[in-house]
Amino acid sequence: EYKSNTIYGGSPARKIKEGIFFIHDDCHRFLDEDIKKYEYNDTDKYIYTRDNTTIKFEDIENNLRGTSIKNRVDYLNKITL
């Protein structure tokens, strides 16, 4: 079982670190105060949990198989946006 906010690596994959919070900001330009700002995040907004909107990977793959690139892009946009 793989968990959200966890880094896995290697072959076979093993857990390297957990409790990781990924942000979309450009962290290459972070100053010390930026690092402190993002050091802790108490929200569970970005934690994945299975619910009634969850689509199985198998279903996604089946919907992408054997269709045009445009239809694939349209489908992926529909389920992610």
Long-range contacts (C-beta under 8 A, 24 or more apart in sequence): 4-46, 4-47, 4-48, 4-49, 5-46, 5-47, 21-46, 22-46, 55-79
